[in-house]
Amino acid sequence: MSLRILAVLCLLLVPAISTSESEFELQHLEEVLHKFQPDALEVLEELKKEEIPPQISRACGLTILQKIVSTCGDNSDCKSSLLPTLACQFKLNEKVFVELCCPTKL
């Protein structure tokens, strides 16, 4: 198991919303959702309002990890710590995962 997959797995098993979520990451996530899945923006707004980050189940975390790996391969690098929590609460389409987790192809 590569270190990146292990890192993503760790992100999925801990509370996904953290104070370290940078404004840039949040803005990028909002832009991607606005472009590919605007109906998920309402769920994101609710997540941002919560003072205590919601826990995600291990089963959901593993499902999201499998989705990321099947979409991007072993070389994935998700750019938002909110993605796992959002994905566990709302069925995100593949374009969102591609935009946020797949390495940029040069």
Rosetta blueprint (number, residue, H / E / L):
1 M L
2 S L
3 L H
4 R H
5 I H
6 L H
7 A H
8 V H
9 L H
10 C H
11 L H
12 L H
13 L H
14 V L
15 P L
16 A L
17 I L
18 S L
19 T L
20 S L
21 E L
22 S L
23 E H
24 F H
25 E H
26 L H
27 Q H
28 H H
29 L H
30 E H
31 E H
32 V H
33 L H
34 H H
35 K H
36 F H
37 Q L
38 P H
39 D H
40 A H
41 L H
42 E H
43 V H
44 L H
45 E H
46 E H
47 L H
48 K H
49 K H
50 E L
51 E L
52 I L
53 P L
54 P L
55 Q L
56 I L
57 S L
58 R H
59 A H
60 C H
61 G H
62 L H
63 T H
64 I H
65 L H
66 Q H
67 K H
68 I H
69 V H
70 S H
71 T H
72 C H
73 G L
74 D L
75 N L
76 S L
77 D L
78 C L
79 K L
80 S L
81 S L
82 L L
83 L H
84 P H
85 T H
86 L H
87 A H
88 C H
89 Q H
90 F L
91 K L
92 L L
93 N L
94 E H
95 K H
96 V H
97 F H
98 V H
99 E H
100 L H
101 C H
102 C L
103 P L
104 T L
105 K L
106 L L
